Amino acid sequence: MQVYRTVSEFRAFRSAVQGTLGFVPTMGYLHEGHLSLVKAASLENDLVVASIFVNPMQFNSTADLAAYPRDEKQDLSLFREMGVASVFVPSVEEMYPPDFQTYIQVEKMTQKLEGEYRPGHFRGVATVVAKLLNIVQPMRAYFGQKDAQQVAVIKQMVQDLNLPVEIVVCPTVREADGLAMSSRNVRLSPEERKAAVVLHKALVAAKAAFYGGEREPERLREMMLQVLHQEPLARVEYVSINDAVTLEVVITPTASPLLVSMAVFIGEIRLIDNIILA
Ligand code: PAF
């Protein structure tokens, strides 16, 4: 497995690639969720390329960026074991040289949900993903459903800018107790880790009610809030019911698939999770 740290080195590798290329962009500190993306990419492509880049542009606070866990050695060895052909690991200066001044802004759908609480986050995500897609030039790129709004924003960008890539969305991978896998989970204390299962419990409550016939979005939201408020370590930032494609807030029963999502602080750690109900 080759590791490339500059765009020009990666481009030299890319120009010699024949066959289909699947791409898994990551910020490292890999878990089973990332590995499921690599597995899916391996099944559908001749060759898999991954990237590791903790993108400063998508963080809202320098403290959050500084606290983001990193373990490049371990990440590279996991990618190697999984048969990844090459990994692009650029520095911040390589991706954003001093004269960098071009950004991608997906407008409407970034104003709500995560975008409302993390201003500028999706501008950072869209910009770095567009750059990575241009550098790697994959046929398919793989993202997790756990970041549901990120997936919607990237799909919109690919459609609007006619980027020649297929976006493949893979299911959220969960711990045995239901907690969605996330690189942030390692920052939870043992007590917080136990409490964090409440996000999944709230989704399970909404799912049971929905398939039991409840279609009033506000009732579903209230049920989730009731579950979340039972956990003393949980502080809810939002619980929202949106159209799964447009991300518009849904206030009356609809036949369209619903994105049921939330952001909840467990202690100092902000966790997100979601489910699609259809
Ligand atoms: O989901 C992530 O890990 C990041 O947002 C991504 C897509 C690698 C862009 O930095």
Boltz pocket constraint, residues with backbone or C-beta under 6 A from the ligand:
constraints:
  - pocket:
      binder: B
      contacts: [[A, 25], [A, 26], [A, 27], [A, 53], [A, 55], [A, 58], [A, 124], [A, 125], [A, 128], [A, 129], [A, 147], [A, 150]]
      max_distance: 6.0
